[in-house]
Amino acid sequence: MRHAARSLCLLAFALCTAYGPLQAGAAQLPAAADHVAWSRNANIYEVNIRQYTKEGSFNAFAAHLPRLRKMGVDILWLMPVQPIGELNRKGKLGSYYAVRDYTAVNPEFGTMDDFKRLVKQAHGLGLKVILDWVANHTAFDHPWTVEHKDWYLKNDKGEIYPVTYLDGAEPEYWTDVTGLDWKQPALWKGMGDAMAFWVREAGIDGFRADVAAKVPTAFWEQTRVELEKIKPVFMLAEAWQPELHSAFDMSYGWDTLALFKDIAKGKSDARALRTFLAQPPVPYPAHAYRMRFTSNHDENSWQGSDTEHYGPAFKAMAVLAATLPGMPLIYGGQEAGLDKRLAFFEKDPIDWKGYPYASFYAGLLKLKHENRALWNGQYGGPVTVLETGTDKVFAFRREKDGNVVSVAVNLSGVPQRYTLPGSAAKRSLKGWAYRIDAPAN
């Protein structure tokens, strides 16, 4: 995704529509339920190649790989790296999500050999790489618009037209992209072959699927089977729908993102978190990984920076994202205290400022690696919420195979005193402070 209105719409969709009935009938694939071993205690880190360095290239980003591995990063999610459409382009550089060629790289980022070398270097350090994939639409000047015009949605005049959404609070028109028609069987093979190219030729380890719910779930199921014939893969859906977990390892946790932002603004407290955990608005399969995050490219560019959303509550919300059930995401630049909205269609490099939050994130990622209670999906432990005597302090306990981790977070900007079950002793936390008790801490 790449438009402000769409980001708002999807957040509202996730929080409101999600309360509807669960759709049934999607067959579970073993690959989606029995996740690859390297994902079970992993985290994920999103990379915006254009903005990551002043050069905005694969080679320049590669210099950061040792630093990221030292910080404890496991999975690199690269935003789309393919050539960007020129016809109806937005801004000077265009949207990463207006793909002009599925099996090539954006020359602004480097060459295909540069990309393959980046993946190989990442693998050598123990990192995995997944690629952002845009299957719902293409740029207007993608070769398919000429070679396979039947693969596209058309208006009454038989013309391809901008992606249009009329089901939200207000109409949306993505003027730089045109929608694919998933009723065309040949499209399924064409798209699947393009995805397989990156796994087979570049050695990537999976995909993050843009607006995944707009593409038939059956396509994702079928394609995953084919990809698994090449190598085991990891699949992330930009979606909330539980049925997509028949093909995807992980879906977006927009639900907790909204809670984190409300808590930081003083609009919610521990009661909202307790209710969310006691009565989940949507039931998910036990094997479903849920991505927990405080920011990503859409949030940062269209909704607000961490400073705008969280202010002094930034670390407290990051702790919740890292310790509640799910896989934590770090958006590239958060370890620098990313305090601005990165431009989406122009060059706007991150100011790294000496990585002031790198050690903070390293501690959280190490905690997850070393404590089975905090692992992802069925490999981690359930949450037991602990009574604290105040709605300003949220505390919980997770246990798996004898490993126990306890977390307490002050959800306010003022000092709080609290108690825990089985003890009359008063504990204290400064404003937005937290306490984590774990064997490996």
N, C-alpha and C positions, 0 to 999 in steps of 0.2 A: 504494500500500500504506500501511497505517497501524497494523499490529499488531506488537508485539514478536516474538511467536512466528513470524508469517509471515515477517518479515525474516530471522530466524535460519534458517528453513526454506529460503528462497530462496537464501541464501548457501551453505548446505550443498548444495543442489540444484545450484547453479552449479559448485561445486568438485568434487562427487562424480559426479553424473549426467552431467556434461559429458564424461566420459571414454568414454561409450558411443558407438555408431556414429552417423555423420552420416546424418540422414534425407535422402533424395534426392527429386527430382521437382518442386521448386518452380520455376516459371518466373521468369526474371529480367525485371524491368521496366527499361527504359532509364532511367527517372527515378530509380530506386534505385541504379543503377550509375554514372550520369553526374551526380554531385551538383551542386546549384545552385552557381554560381561563388562566391557569398559565403560558402559553408561551407568552402571548401577550405583556408583557413588560419585558420579561426575557432576560438573557444573558446565555452563555454556556461556560463551563470550561473543558478543556481536561486533563485527568489524565493518566499518564504513571505509573502504579503501580510499575513496576520493578525499575524505576529510582527515584521515588518520595521520598523514604526514604532509609536509609542505609539497613534496613531490607528487603525492597521490598515486603511488605506483606499487605494484606487487613487490618489487625489489626493496623499496624503502620500508614497506611494512614488514618484510622478512627480518629486518634488523631488530624488530621488537619481539620476535618469537622467543628467544632465550629469557627475556624479561617476563613475558607472560607465563612461560612454563615455571619459572621460579616463583611467580605469584600463586601458582597452583591451578592455572586454567587447564581445562581438559578438552573441551570441544570448541572449535572456532566456527562460528556461523558467519560466513562471508555474504554480505549483501550482493545482489546480482552483479556479475562481472562481465556480462555480455555487452556487445555494442549497443548504443542507445539510438533510438530513432531520431532522424532529423526532421521528418515531415511532422508538422504540428508540435514540435518540441517546446517544452516549457522552460523558460529561462535560457541562459546561455549554454549550459551543459546538459540540461534535460534530466528526466527521471530515470533512475536505475531500473525502474519497473516498466519502462517502455522499451522492451527488448526487440532489437532489429534482426538478430541472428542467434538462434539458440545454441549453436555449436562453435562459437568464436568468442574472443575476448575483446573488451573495449580497448582500442589502441592507446587511449589515454592512460590506461593502467599498465600496459606492457604487452608482451607477446604470450602466445600459448605456452611456449617453452618457459617463460618466466613464471607463469602460473603453475605449471607442472613442477618446476623447481621449488616453488613455495610450498606446495603440498608435500613434496618429498622431504624438505627440510623440517616441516611441521611434524611429519611422521617420525623422523629421526629423533625428535625431542620428546616423543610420546604423546603428541597432540593429535586429535582427530579434526577433520575438516568437513563441514557440510556447506552446501551451496544454496542460496536463496533461489527458488524456482517460481517463475510466473507462468502458470498454465491457463489462467483465465482469459488472457488477452495478450496482444502483441502491439508493437509499434505499427503505425499506418504504412511504413515502408519496409516491413518484413517481407522477404521473398514469397512467403506463403500467400500474401494478399493477391499475388498475381498467379503463382503456380497452383495454388489450391484455394481459389476464392470460395469454393463450396464449403470450406472449413470455417467460414466466418458467418456471424449473424448479420442480417441485412434488413434494411428498412423496406417500406412499401415500393420503393423505386428500384429495389434490387442492389442498393449501394451499401457498402460497409459504413459504419457510423460510430461515433464515440461511445465508449462504455457508458451506459445510462442506468441510474438507479432511481426508481420512483417510489420505493417502499419505505423510505425513511421519513423523518420529520419534514425534510425539504428535498427537492430533486437534486441529483448529483450528475454532473457530466464530466467524465474524465476525457478531456478533449485531445489528449496525446496518445490514447490507445484505443484499439477496436477489439470487440469481443469475439471469442471463438465459439463455434457452435458444436457443443458436445453431443449432439444427436448424430453427428457424422462419424461412422465407425472408423474410417481411414485416419481421422485425426488422432484417435487413441493410439494407433501404432506409430504415427509420426512423432507424437509427443513422447511416448515411451522410449522410442529409439533415441531421441535427443537426450533424454535423461540418462539412458544407459551409456551414451557416449562419454559423459563426464566421469562415471564410475569406472568404466573400462579403460579409457584413454588417459584420464588425469588422475585416477586413483582416489577420488574423493570418497567420503565415508557416509554420505547421505544427503538429505535435502531438508530445507525449511520451505514449506509450500505456502506461497502467498494466497490470500483469500481462499483457503483450501475448500471451504464448504460450498463455494460457487462452482466447483468442479465435481462431477459424479464420484461418489465414494467408491463405486465399483472400479473406476479407472485407477484410483490410488491402490486399491487392493490388488488389481491385476498387475499393475506396474511394480508394486513391491515384490511380488512373486518373481517377476522377471529380473529385477535388480539383485535379488538374493541369489540368483544363479551365478552372478558375477562375484559378489562378496557380500558378507553381512552388512546391512546398512542401518542407519539411525534416521528416523523421520519425525520432523516437527511440523505440526499443522497450525497455521495462523487461523485458529478457529476454536470454538468452545464445545461444539457438538460431541457428545459422548460416543455416538456411533462411529465417528471417524477413528476411534481407537482400534477398530478392526484392521486398519492399515497403518496407523501412526503410533509411534511410541509416546509422543508428548503433544499436548495442546496448551493453548494460552490461558494463563490464570488472570484474566481481566478482573475476575471477582475480587481477588485479594488486592489487586492494584488499586481499585476504587476504595477499598477499605483503608489501605495505607495512606492514600491522599486525604481522605476524610479525617482520619485520626490526626495526621500532621497539622491539619487546619483547625483542630479542636471541634470538629463536627461529630465525631464518634469516639468511643473509648473501648474499654475491655468488653463491655456488654455486646458490642457488635461482633467482635471476634469470637466470643463464646457462643453466640447464636449461630454464626456461620459454621463453626466446627460441630456443634450439636445437631443442627438442622441444615445440612448442605442444601442449597437451593436446587442443585442438579446432582443426581447420582451418577457416579463414574465407575467403570469397571475397576476391580481391585488392582489390575496391572497398569492402569493409566498413570503415566507421568503427567504432572501439571507444572507448567513453567511459572515460577514465582519471580517477580521483578518489580523494580521501582521505576525503571525507564527502559526505553528502546528507541529506535530511530523515529517511529511515529510519535511517541510521547514527547521526545525531546524537541523535534522540529515543529510539531503542530500544537502541542498542548502546553508545554512549558519545561524549563530546565529544572534540575533538581533543587536549585535555590528557590525557584518559584513555587514548586510543589511542596517541598519539605522543610526548607530552611534548616534550623537547628535539629530537626527531627530526622535528618537524613540517615545517620548511622543506626538509629533505633529501628527505622523501617527496613533498612538493609539486613539487620540481624533477624527480623521476623521472616523476611524473604529467604534467608539462608537456612533457617532452622525449622520452619513449619514444613509439613509434608509437601514435596515437590522438588524440582530441580531449579536452583537459583541461576538467574541470568545476570551478567554484568554487561552493560552497554559500554563499548569502547570509549574511554574518556572519563568514566565515572571514577576511576582510580586517580584522576587528576582533579577531582572536584568540579566536573563539567558544569559551569555556571552560566552557560548561554545556550540559546537555541541554535543549533547548527543549520545553516542554510541548506535547503534541499536541492535546489537546481543550480547552485553556483559553488565555486570553490570557497571553502570556509574552514581552514584547518584547525584542529584541536590545539589548544595551548596546554602542554603537558605539565608545566609548573613544577617539575621535579617529582611527579607522582606522589602527592602527599597522602593519598589514601591507599597506596599499594599494600602497606603492611597490615592495614585494617582488613582489607579483602583477603590477603594471604592467610590471616588468622582464621577467618570464617571458612575458607575453602579447605584448609588443613583440618579444621574441626569436622567438617563433613566427610572428608576422606577417611579419617581415622576412627569415626564413631558409627558403628553399624546402625544405631538407632536413628540416625539422620539420613540414611541412604534413601534412594528414590523408589517410588512405587511400592510394590510388594516386598522389596528388599529392606525397607526401613520399618520403623516402629510406629504404631498409632499414637495419637495425641491424647494425653490425659490432662485436662485443664485443671489447674490448682486454684483454690479459693484464696484470695489475698486480703480480703477485708476492705478492698477499695476498688472502684471501677477505673482508677487511674493507673493501676499496675496490672499487667496481664502476665500470668505465669502458667507454664505448662511443663509436662514431663513426657519424654519419649523413651521407650525401651525396646530393644531387640536383642535376642540371644544373650541376655544378661548385661548388655551394654546400656547404660542409663545416662541420658542427658536432660538436664533441667535448665529452663530459661525463664528469666523474669525481666520484663521491660517496662520502664516508666513511660506511660503514654501521654505525659504532660511535660510542660516546660518548667515545672516547679518541683522541688524535692518532695518525695513521698515516703511514708513509712508503711510497711505492710507485714503481714504474717503469712506463714505457710502451714498447711495441715500437719498436725502432729507436733507443732512447736508453738509455744507462747512467746517466743523471742521476737522482738520487733527488728525488722531489717529496714535499711534505708537505701534509697536510690536518688541520686541527683536528677535534675530535670533532663528528660530524654536519655537517661543512663540505662544500662542493662547489666545483667549478671548471667553468666553461663557457667554451669557446673557440669563437668564432664571428665571422665578418666584421662582422656588424651589432651585436655586443655591445660 
